[in-house]
Amino acid sequence: MRIPGGKTLQRHGWYWRGRLLGGGVILGYHRVAEDRDDPHVLCVHPSHFRDHLQVISRHFQVVRPADLLGRSDAAPEPPSNGLELGKARRALALTFDDGYADVMGAALPLVEDVAMPLTVFVVAGAVGTDRFRWDRDRDGFDGRPLTTAELRELADHPLVEIGAHTLSHPDLTTLAPREVRREVVEGRDRLEALLNRPVTSFSYPHGGVNERVQRAVRESGCRLACASRPGLITESSDPLRLPRLWPPDVPGPAFERWLASWTGIRPGGARGGGASSMATATPTERAGP
Ligand SMILES: [Zn+2]
């Protein structure tokens, strides 16, 4: 059922939940690049991404997604007396879906500057190819998947964890059970063979997940999976269906207002914002590829 204004209601719900009780955050990105057309709305401009990291570092302690599960209720912000700010930071994890080469070329150097852990969910069948399927018909487009050598180098980086994102990036909810298992298991197996290490986290392409898909992911041995529905990580979050927030391609102040509207943080620290930030937030959510 579709409720008019349902998205806004949902955001208000998470805002107050975050404001009063805290809750972990997983941000989902795809690319850090300049792409004037960007038909799938995947890009965040490098200067904006740098801004995002600065805002994040002011409000959150950045951890790996698995670390959110044990501390799902990382404390809400302390009272705004200015003295305790920064003592009890909530936890946030950074994720990238698909495995574009610019994650390594553009995002990683900025993430290194602030020493934040990063999880990259990789479409195994696209590694080393010229283009992702959804970019195939774009003239003069230079956004490509990671090469095998780049993926290995990325996986060896101390801040980076590699997760699975299937073999060919289908909406798993549309496939027959055998195909679901093949996409999930072979995608993961191929990454493990390339990287010579276990891959235990997963992201659902297009956010497509139902009971059957989730069972296949669980049976494949993954202990954590990110979905695309917006929300915070709470003590009742299903580790195999973790909500994520999808940052808009905006500079720091707008990003901070947007992040505040979902998580209940106070823009500008102790000085302000509060509930009024709801009104000015950018209402952007997206889920794919
Ligand atoms: Zn994807």
Residues whose N, C-alpha, C, O or C-beta is under 5 A from the ligand:
A	BS01	ZN	D97 D98 P205 H206 P289
